[in-house]
Amino acid sequence: MLTHGDPDEEEEDPPAEEEEEEEEEEEMVDPLETIRAKCEQTEHCVHLKERLEICEARVSSRSNTQEECTEELFDFLHARDHCVSHKLFHNVK
């Protein structure tokens, strides 16, 4: 037989343990993302990212264009990933 208590008693705050687990999960950082961010700061990547942003600004300012920034995007991603590969795989043992 089920009995229903006071409706205020049914809703309880989650236990403190669950909140602590959520905080721990938020603190985890993907090392790949960290290395990518560092590589994006290098002179070569900064230059290529600027070229990409200039292209994107130019394309978005036009109402009718077939231009895309694919080449600039690939150049930037290639340079960043090249940098990442040297940093990431150098530490793998």
Helices and strands as residue ranges (DSSP letters): H 7-10, H 16-27, H 31-40, H 43-61, H 70-90
